[in-house]
Amino acid sequence: MKYDFVFKLNCVELYRNGQWPETPAGIGQKNFRKRIVTWSRIADIYGIDTLKHPSTCKERTAEGRYSLVARVLAGESQKSVAIIAGIDS
């Protein structure tokens, strides 16, 4: 399920205030709360705009893909490189 930016922002704000939003129907509470914690951490590290969906698909050149792989091989985590590149972690 994809969540829009406003929904994510609301969930993160509630979490930071010590509250949990209501879990959507059909979603497990544990997994939903884990996702909110992840959104909050991503927003803390990379900024709140990182939670927005990209407006277009990015066409990556072979060199661009290579540079992402090289960053991982150089020691950066796959997740951090993916987030910075705008790829779902």
C-alpha positions in Angstrom: 0.0 0.0 0.0 1.3 3.5 -0.9 0.8 6.3 1.5 0.7 9.9 0.4 3.0 12.6 1.8 0.4 14.2 4.0 -0.5 10.9 5.6 3.1 10.1 6.3 3.7 13.6 7.7 0.7 13.3 10.0 1.9 9.9 11.2 5.4 11.1 11.9 4.1 14.2 13.8 1.8 12.0 16.0 4.7 9.6 16.6 7.0 12.5 17.7 4.2 13.6 20.1 4.1 10.2 21.7 0.9 9.1 20.0 0.1 6.4 17.4 -2.3 7.0 14.5 -5.1 4.6 13.9 -3.9 1.6 11.9 -5.5 1.3 8.5 -7.8 -1.6 7.9 -6.1 -4.7 6.5 -2.7 -3.7 7.8 -1.0 -5.3 10.8 -0.5 -2.9 13.7 3.1 -4.0 14.4 4.2 -3.6 10.8 2.4 -0.3 10.4 4.1 1.2 13.6 7.4 -0.1 12.4 6.9 1.7 9.1 6.1 5.0 11.0 9.3 4.7 13.1 11.2 4.2 9.8 9.6 7.2 8.2 10.5 9.3 11.3 14.1 8.2 11.2 14.4 8.9 7.5 12.9 12.4 8.0 15.3 13.0 10.8 18.4 12.0 8.8 17.5 13.2 5.3 14.7 15.8 5.8 11.0 15.6 5.7 10.8 16.0 1.9 12.4 12.6 1.5 9.0 11.1 2.4 7.5 12.5 -0.8 7.0 10.2 -3.8 9.0 11.2 -6.8 6.9 12.9 -9.5 8.6 11.0 -12.3 10.5 7.8 -12.7 14.2 8.5 -13.0 16.0 7.0 -16.0 19.4 5.9 -14.7 22.4 5.6 -17.0 24.8 2.7 -16.6 27.3 5.2 -15.1 24.8 6.4 -12.6 23.9 2.9 -11.5 27.6 2.0 -11.3 28.2 5.0 -9.0 25.4 3.8 -6.7 26.9 0.3 -6.5 30.4 1.8 -6.0 29.1 3.8 -3.0 27.8 0.6 -1.4 31.0 -1.3 -2.2 32.9 1.6 -0.6 31.1 1.0 2.7 27.9 3.0 2.7 24.8 1.0 3.6 22.4 -0.1 0.8 19.5 1.6 2.5 21.2 5.0 2.9 22.3 5.0 -0.8 18.8 4.0 -1.9 17.2 6.7 0.2 19.6 9.4 -1.1 19.0 8.3 -4.7 15.3 8.3 -4.2 14.9 4.6 -4.5 12.6 2.6 -2.2 14.9 1.2 0.5 
